[in-house]
């Protein structure tokens, strides 16, 4: 007879346990995570392989879009003289055609994000739950589907996290561009003002974005566990917003060890991406760029090498934090009277 899990209504609040000493997270997460990686290696590798394979079409579309943007910027730089006051616009039509490109930039950018949110986010939540179970010395392939068992809360919590990170990024660029408009509007010729201010604004936005890296990592560390809590079928059901609130409260006393984990993850991920880009560059012709297929292939291999360890460590950290805040719901079998240890009736 299959056990059924006790659950609370999805809209119910999630009370935390009474205050207790903050658990050690940083080193225990690595220790339990590496042990869990050995225990759940097959499930984690299969889940990560599926995840990377599903992301390939989106990676290809985004790589084509970035190549298109780079080409537009290059042509604008080579023909900057056309934007001086009184200059003729001999190649305006060519620039407009290049900016239009082949295909729709918006669709090639937005569609991968929809796939990430609706499909890949639940898969990643399932892989993370597999990492949690592996860190606890149990679990199996069935844990990979945990994100779809509670699909709506997982998607909502992932969407909130996406808004938090993207909102800071967009705000950085908007503020920098607005500042550029105010600072340079009186010093740039009117014909060149839009392009010049956009270029300066983009540069300032990049600098401001770098300054926001650490705050974004801190917020990510505080909200990391929301999709995991939403997908954890061994704990009372909750909606996506409650999962985000739970993650924010549960990580309050261990935010700095989790922030350190986020920094380590960012450094390792950036190193893997840089190595993949350098390997792809070796295949490029002199003065050219590597093919999009090679670029995506090397990036996919890098993610497959990094992600299993990442989800194992994050799963272990979630298990440590969740154990100190909220007891798991034990399996309940029909016919067993609670607290008696025997069959009812």
ZIMOVEN-V304178 format. One record per residue. N is the residue number from 1. RES is the residue in three letters. PSI is psi in radians with two decimals (NA if undefined). OMEGA is omega in radians with two decimals (* if undefined). Layout:
n=N res=RES psi=PSI omega=OMEGA
n=N res=RES psi=PSI omega=OMEGA
This chain:
n=1 res=UNK psi=2.23 omega=-3.11
n=2 res=UNK psi=2.39 omega=3.10
n=3 res=UNK psi=2.60 omega=2.99
n=4 res=UNK psi=2.54 omega=-3.07
n=5 res=UNK psi=2.40 omega=3.04
n=6 res=UNK psi=2.49 omega=-3.13
n=7 res=UNK psi=2.63 omega=3.04
n=8 res=UNK psi=2.83 omega=3.09
n=9 res=UNK psi=2.50 omega=-3.08
n=10 res=UNK psi=-0.39 omega=-3.11
n=11 res=UNK psi=-0.01 omega=-3.09
n=12 res=UNK psi=2.54 omega=3.08
n=13 res=UNK psi=2.76 omega=-3.11
n=14 res=UNK psi=1.60 omega=-3.14
n=15 res=UNK psi=2.53 omega=3.08
n=16 res=UNK psi=2.85 omega=3.08
n=17 res=UNK psi=2.96 omega=3.06
n=18 res=UNK psi=2.60 omega=-3.11
n=19 res=UNK psi=2.40 omega=3.10
n=20 res=UNK psi=2.90 omega=3.14
n=21 res=UNK psi=2.43 omega=-3.14
n=22 res=UNK psi=2.28 omega=-3.12
n=23 res=UNK psi=2.65 omega=2.99
n=24 res=UNK psi=2.34 omega=-3.01
n=25 res=UNK psi=-0.83 omega=-2.90
n=26 res=UNK psi=-1.12 omega=-3.11
n=27 res=UNK psi=-0.75 omega=3.09
n=28 res=UNK psi=-0.57 omega=3.12
n=29 res=UNK psi=-0.71 omega=3.10
n=30 res=UNK psi=-0.75 omega=-3.13
n=31 res=UNK psi=-0.90 omega=-3.14
n=32 res=UNK psi=-0.57 omega=3.14
n=33 res=UNK psi=-0.78 omega=3.13
n=34 res=UNK psi=-0.66 omega=3.05
n=35 res=UNK psi=-0.72 omega=3.10
n=36 res=UNK psi=-0.59 omega=3.11
n=37 res=UNK psi=-0.68 omega=3.08
n=38 res=UNK psi=-0.69 omega=-3.09
n=39 res=UNK psi=-0.74 omega=-3.08
n=40 res=UNK psi=0.55 omega=-3.03
n=41 res=UNK psi=-0.79 omega=-3.07
n=42 res=UNK psi=-0.83 omega=-3.13
n=43 res=UNK psi=-0.75 omega=-3.11
n=44 res=UNK psi=-0.72 omega=3.14
n=45 res=UNK psi=-0.76 omega=3.12
n=46 res=UNK psi=-0.77 omega=3.14
n=47 res=UNK psi=-0.78 omega=-3.14
n=48 res=UNK psi=-0.66 omega=3.10
n=49 res=UNK psi=-0.77 omega=3.09
n=50 res=UNK psi=-0.76 omega=-3.13
n=51 res=UNK psi=-0.84 omega=-3.11
n=52 res=UNK psi=-0.70 omega=-3.14
n=53 res=UNK psi=-0.69 omega=-3.14
n=54 res=UNK psi=-0.43 omega=-3.13
n=55 res=UNK psi=-0.18 omega=-3.09
n=56 res=UNK psi=-0.86 omega=3.14
n=57 res=UNK psi=-0.73 omega=3.10
n=58 res=UNK psi=-0.70 omega=3.10
n=59 res=UNK psi=-0.70 omega=3.12
n=60 res=UNK psi=-0.80 omega=-3.13
n=61 res=UNK psi=-0.75 omega=-3.13
n=62 res=UNK psi=-0.63 omega=3.10
n=63 res=UNK psi=-0.71 omega=3.09
n=64 res=UNK psi=-0.70 omega=3.13
n=65 res=UNK psi=-0.73 omega=3.13
n=66 res=UNK psi=-0.66 omega=3.08
n=67 res=UNK psi=-0.69 omega=3.12
n=68 res=UNK psi=-0.77 omega=3.12
n=69 res=UNK psi=-0.76 omega=3.14
n=70 res=UNK psi=-0.68 omega=3.13
n=71 res=UNK psi=-0.70 omega=3.09
n=72 res=UNK psi=-0.80 omega=3.14
n=73 res=UNK psi=-0.72 omega=-3.14
n=74 res=UNK psi=-0.77 omega=-3.14
n=75 res=UNK psi=-0.69 omega=3.10
n=76 res=UNK psi=-0.71 omega=-3.13
n=77 res=UNK psi=-0.69 omega=-3.14
n=78 res=UNK psi=-0.40 omega=-3.08
n=79 res=UNK psi=0.59 omega=-3.10
n=80 res=UNK psi=-0.45 omega=-3.13
n=81 res=UNK psi=-0.46 omega=3.13
n=82 res=UNK psi=-0.30 omega=-3.07
n=83 res=UNK psi=0.16 omega=3.00
n=84 res=UNK psi=2.66 omega=3.13
n=85 res=UNK psi=2.26 omega=3.09
n=86 res=UNK psi=-0.04 omega=-3.13
n=87 res=UNK psi=2.64 omega=3.11
n=88 res=UNK psi=2.70 omega=-3.14
n=89 res=UNK psi=1.27 omega=-3.06
n=90 res=UNK psi=-0.46 omega=-3.04
n=91 res=UNK psi=0.39 omega=-3.13
n=92 res=UNK psi=-0.74 omega=-3.13
n=93 res=UNK psi=-0.69 omega=3.13
n=94 res=UNK psi=-0.70 omega=-3.14
n=95 res=UNK psi=-0.68 omega=3.11
n=96 res=UNK psi=-0.70 omega=3.12
n=97 res=UNK psi=-0.69 omega=3.12
n=98 res=UNK psi=-0.70 omega=3.12
n=99 res=UNK psi=-0.61 omega=3.11
n=100 res=UNK psi=-0.74 omega=3.08
n=101 res=UNK psi=-3.07 omega=3.08
n=102 res=UNK psi=2.07 omega=-3.09
n=103 res=UNK psi=3.02 omega=-3.06
n=104 res=UNK psi=2.07 omega=-3.13
n=105 res=UNK psi=-0.69 omega=-3.10
n=106 res=UNK psi=-0.81 omega=-3.11
n=107 res=UNK psi=-0.65 omega=-3.14
n=108 res=UNK psi=-0.35 omega=3.10
n=109 res=UNK psi=-0.72 omega=-3.04
n=110 res=UNK psi=-0.68 omega=-3.09
n=111 res=UNK psi=-0.77 omega=3.06
n=112 res=UNK psi=-0.60 omega=3.12
n=113 res=UNK psi=-0.66 omega=3.07
n=114 res=UNK psi=-0.74 omega=3.09
n=115 res=UNK psi=-0.72 omega=3.12
n=116 res=UNK psi=-0.76 omega=-3.04
n=117 res=UNK psi=-0.79 omega=-2.98
n=118 res=UNK psi=-0.49 omega=-3.05
n=119 res=UNK psi=-0.90 omega=-3.01
n=120 res=UNK psi=-0.62 omega=3.11
n=121 res=UNK psi=-0.82 omega=3.06
n=122 res=UNK psi=-0.63 omega=3.10
n=123 res=UNK psi=-0.75 omega=3.12
n=124 res=UNK psi=-0.66 omega=3.08
n=125 res=UNK psi=-0.72 omega=3.10
n=126 res=UNK psi=-0.71 omega=3.10
n=127 res=UNK psi=-0.69 omega=3.13
n=128 res=UNK psi=-0.70 omega=3.08
n=129 res=UNK psi=-0.65 omega=3.04
n=130 res=UNK psi=-0.64 omega=3.06
n=131 res=UNK psi=-0.65 omega=3.09
n=132 res=UNK psi=-0.87 omega=-3.12
n=133 res=UNK psi=-0.66 omega=3.12
n=134 res=UNK psi=-0.67 omega=3.10
n=135 res=UNK psi=-0.44 omega=3.10
n=136 res=UNK psi=0.03 omega=3.10
n=137 res=UNK psi=0.47 omega=3.14
n=138 res=UNK psi=-2.87 omega=3.11
n=139 res=UNK psi=3.08 omega=-3.12
n=140 res=UNK psi=-2.85 omega=-3.07
n=141 res=UNK psi=-0.52 omega=-3.13
n=142 res=UNK psi=-0.42 omega=3.14
n=143 res=UNK psi=-0.36 omega=-3.13
n=144 res=UNK psi=-0.36 omega=-3.13
n=145 res=UNK psi=0.11 omega=-3.08
n=146 res=UNK psi=-0.59 omega=-3.13
n=147 res=UNK psi=-0.46 omega=3.12
n=148 res=UNK psi=-0.37 omega=3.08
n=149 res=UNK psi=-0.57 omega=3.07
n=150 res=UNK psi=1.05 omega=-2.97
n=151 res=UNK psi=-0.85 omega=-3.05
n=152 res=UNK psi=-0.87 omega=3.10
n=153 res=UNK psi=-0.64 omega=3.14
n=154 res=UNK psi=-0.78 omega=-3.13
n=155 res=UNK psi=-0.75 omega=-3.13
n=156 res=UNK psi=-0.79 omega=3.14
n=157 res=UNK psi=-0.66 omega=3.10
n=158 res=UNK psi=-0.65 omega=3.13
n=159 res=UNK psi=-0.70 omega=3.12
n=160 res=UNK psi=-0.73 omega=3.11
n=161 res=UNK psi=-0.71 omega=3.10
n=162 res=UNK psi=-0.74 omega=3.12
n=163 res=UNK psi=-0.70 omega=-3.12
n=164 res=UNK psi=-0.85 omega=-3.13
n=165 res=UNK psi=-0.79 omega=-3.12
n=166 res=UNK psi=-0.63 omega=-3.14
n=167 res=UNK psi=-0.75 omega=3.11
n=168 res=UNK psi=-0.70 omega=-3.13
n=169 res=UNK psi=-0.84 omega=-3.14
n=170 res=UNK psi=-0.72 omega=3.13
n=171 res=UNK psi=-0.66 omega=3.13
n=172 res=UNK psi=-0.81 omega=-3.11
n=173 res=UNK psi=-0.72 omega=-3.14
n=174 res=UNK psi=-0.76 omega=3.13
n=175 res=UNK psi=-0.71 omega=-3.12
n=176 res=UNK psi=-0.70 omega=3.11
n=177 res=UNK psi=-0.74 omega=3.10
n=178 res=UNK psi=-0.74 omega=3.11
n=179 res=UNK psi=-0.65 omega=3.12
n=180 res=UNK psi=-0.71 omega=3.12
n=181 res=UNK psi=-0.78 omega=-3.12
n=182 res=UNK psi=-0.72 omega=-3.02
n=183 res=UNK psi=-0.57 omega=-2.98
n=184 res=UNK psi=-0.07 omega=-3.06
n=185 res=UNK psi=-0.50 omega=-3.11
n=186 res=UNK psi=-0.05 omega=-3.04
n=187 res=UNK psi=-0.02 omega=-3.11
n=188 res=UNK psi=2.36 omega=3.10
n=189 res=UNK psi=2.56 omega=-3.02
n=190 res=UNK psi=-0.66 omega=-3.12
n=191 res=UNK psi=-0.58 omega=-3.06
n=192 res=UNK psi=-0.11 omega=-3.02
n=193 res=UNK psi=-0.85 omega=-3.07
n=194 res=UNK psi=-0.86 omega=-3.10
n=195 res=UNK psi=-0.74 omega=-3.10
n=196 res=UNK psi=-0.79 omega=-3.12
n=197 res=UNK psi=-0.59 omega=3.09
n=198 res=UNK psi=-0.72 omega=3.13
n=199 res=UNK psi=-0.79 omega=3.12
n=200 res=UNK psi=-0.73 omega=3.13
n=201 res=UNK psi=-0.71 omega=3.12
n=202 res=UNK psi=-0.70 omega=3.12
n=203 res=UNK psi=-0.80 omega=3.11
n=204 res=UNK psi=-0.65 omega=3.10
n=205 res=UNK psi=-0.68 omega=3.09
n=206 res=UNK psi=-0.74 omega=3.11
n=207 res=UNK psi=-0.77 omega=-3.14
n=208 res=UNK psi=-0.62 omega=3.11
n=209 res=UNK psi=-0.69 omega=3.08
n=210 res=UNK psi=-0.65 omega=3.11
n=211 res=UNK psi=-0.42 omega=-3.13
n=212 res=UNK psi=0.00 omega=-3.10
n=213 res=UNK psi=-0.85 omega=-3.10
n=214 res=UNK psi=-0.77 omega=3.05
n=215 res=UNK psi=-0.66 omega=3.12
n=216 res=UNK psi=-0.71 omega=3.10
n=217 res=UNK psi=-0.66 omega=3.13
n=218 res=UNK psi=-0.79 omega=3.11
n=219 res=UNK psi=-0.71 omega=3.11
n=220 res=UNK psi=-0.74 omega=3.13
n=221 res=UNK psi=-0.62 omega=-3.14
n=222 res=UNK psi=-0.48 omega=-3.06
n=223 res=UNK psi=0.04 omega=-3.11
n=224 res=UNK psi=-0.73 omega=-2.94
n=225 res=UNK psi=-0.03 omega=-3.11
n=226 res=UNK psi=-0.90 omega=3.11
n=227 res=UNK psi=-0.59 omega=3.12
n=228 res=UNK psi=-0.76 omega=3.12
n=229 res=UNK psi=-0.68 omega=3.12
n=230 res=UNK psi=-0.57 omega=-3.08
n=231 res=UNK psi=-0.14 omega=-3.04
n=232 res=UNK psi=1.77 omega=-3.08
n=233 res=UNK psi=-0.13 omega=3.12
n=234 res=UNK psi=0.11 omega=3.07
n=235 res=UNK psi=2.77 omega=-3.07
n=236 res=UNK psi=2.47 omega=3.14
n=237 res=UNK psi=2.56 omega=3.11
n=238 res=UNK psi=2.82 omega=3.07
n=239 res=UNK psi=3.03 omega=-3.04
n=240 res=UNK psi=-0.68 omega=-3.13
n=241 res=UNK psi=-0.72 omega=3.09
n=242 res=UNK psi=-0.60 omega=3.10
n=243 res=UNK psi=-0.69 omega=3.10
n=244 res=UNK psi=-0.76 omega=3.11
n=245 res=UNK psi=-0.73 omega=3.13
n=246 res=UNK psi=-0.79 omega=-3.13
n=247 res=UNK psi=-0.73 omega=-3.12
n=248 res=UNK psi=-0.73 omega=-3.14
n=249 res=UNK psi=-0.73 omega=-3.06
n=250 res=UNK psi=-0.49 omega=-3.11
n=251 res=UNK psi=0.06 omega=-3.06
n=252 res=UNK psi=-0.78 omega=-3.06
n=253 res=UNK psi=-0.18 omega=-3.13
n=254 res=UNK psi=0.46 omega=-3.04
n=255 res=UNK psi=-0.60 omega=-3.08
n=256 res=UNK psi=-0.70 omega=2.99
n=257 res=UNK psi=-0.67 omega=3.10
n=258 res=UNK psi=-0.64 omega=3.06
n=259 res=UNK psi=-0.70 omega=3.08
n=260 res=UNK psi=-0.69 omega=3.06
n=261 res=UNK psi=-0.71 omega=3.13
n=262 res=UNK psi=-0.70 omega=3.11
n=263 res=UNK psi=-0.78 omega=3.11
n=264 res=UNK psi=-0.77 omega=3.13
n=265 res=UNK psi=-0.71 omega=3.13
n=266 res=UNK psi=-0.72 omega=3.14
n=267 res=UNK psi=-0.80 omega=-3.14
n=268 res=UNK psi=-0.76 omega=3.13
n=269 res=UNK psi=-0.73 omega=3.10
n=270 res=UNK psi=-0.70 omega=3.10
n=271 res=UNK psi=-0.72 omega=3.11
n=272 res=UNK psi=-0.73 omega=3.12
n=273 res=UNK psi=-0.70 omega=3.12
n=274 res=UNK psi=-0.77 omega=3.13
n=275 res=UNK psi=-0.73 omega=3.12
n=276 res=UNK psi=-0.72 omega=3.13
n=277 res=UNK psi=-0.68 omega=3.13
n=278 res=UNK psi=-0.70 omega=3.11
n=279 res=UNK psi=-0.73 omega=3.10
n=280 res=UNK psi=-0.64 omega=-3.13
n=281 res=UNK psi=-0.46 omega=3.13
n=282 res=UNK psi=-0.39 omega=-3.13
n=283 res=UNK psi=-0.10 omega=-3.08
n=284 res=UNK psi=2.64 omega=3.03
n=285 res=UNK psi=2.84 omega=-3.08
n=286 res=UNK psi=2.19 omega=3.11
n=287 res=UNK psi=0.01 omega=-3.11
n=288 res=UNK psi=-3.07 omega=3.13
n=289 res=UNK psi=2.65 omega=3.10
n=290 res=UNK psi=2.73 omega=3.11
n=291 res=UNK psi=2.67 omega=-3.12
n=292 res=UNK psi=-0.65 omega=-3.13
n=293 res=UNK psi=-0.78 omega=3.12
n=294 res=UNK psi=-0.71 omega=-3.14
n=295 res=UNK psi=-0.80 omega=-3.14
n=296 res=UNK psi=-0.65 omega=-3.13
n=297 res=UNK psi=-0.81 omega=-3.14
n=298 res=UNK psi=-0.65 omega=3.10
n=299 res=UNK psi=-0.70 omega=-3.14
n=300 res=UNK psi=-0.73 omega=3.11
n=301 res=UNK psi=-0.72 omega=3.12
n=302 res=UNK psi=-0.76 omega=3.12
n=303 res=UNK psi=-0.65 omega=3.13
n=304 res=UNK psi=-0.51 omega=3.11
n=305 res=UNK psi=-0.53 omega=-3.01
n=306 res=UNK psi=-0.72 omega=-2.96
n=307 res=UNK psi=-0.72 omega=-3.13
n=308 res=UNK psi=-0.78 omega=3.10
n=309 res=UNK psi=-0.65 omega=-3.14
n=310 res=UNK psi=-0.88 omega=-3.10
n=311 res=UNK psi=-0.51 omega=3.09
n=312 res=UNK psi=-0.76 omega=-3.13
n=313 res=UNK psi=-0.76 omega=3.14
n=314 res=UNK psi=-0.67 omega=3.07
n=315 res=UNK psi=-0.71 omega=3.11
n=316 res=UNK psi=-0.71 omega=3.11
n=317 res=UNK psi=-0.71 omega=3.10
n=318 res=UNK psi=-0.75 omega=3.14
n=319 res=UNK psi=-0.72 omega=-3.14
n=320 res=UNK psi=-0.82 omega=-3.10
n=321 res=UNK psi=-0.75 omega=-3.10
n=322 res=UNK psi=-0.67 omega=3.14
n=323 res=UNK psi=-0.53 omega=-3.10
n=324 res=UNK psi=-0.11 omega=-3.07
n=325 res=UNK psi=-0.51 omega=-3.01
n=326 res=UNK psi=2.18 omega=3.14
n=327 res=UNK psi=2.50 omega=3.05
n=328 res=UNK psi=2.65 omega=3.11
n=329 res=UNK psi=2.08 omega=-3.12
n=330 res=UNK psi=2.72 omega=3.08
n=331 res=UNK psi=2.42 omega=3.12
n=332 res=UNK psi=2.16 omega=-3.13
n=333 res=UNK psi=2.32 omega=3.09
n=334 res=UNK psi=2.37 omega=3.08
n=335 res=UNK psi=-0.14 omega=3.12
n=336 res=UNK psi=2.05 omega=-3.13
n=337 res=UNK psi=2.25 omega=-3.13
n=338 res=UNK psi=2.35 omega=3.03
n=339 res=UNK psi=-0.04 omega=-3.11
n=340 res=UNK psi=-0.47 omega=-3.09
n=341 res=UNK psi=0.11 omega=-3.13
n=342 res=UNK psi=-3.13 omega=3.14
n=343 res=UNK psi=2.48 omega=3.11
n=344 res=UNK psi=2.46 omega=2.92
n=345 res=UNK psi=NA omega=*
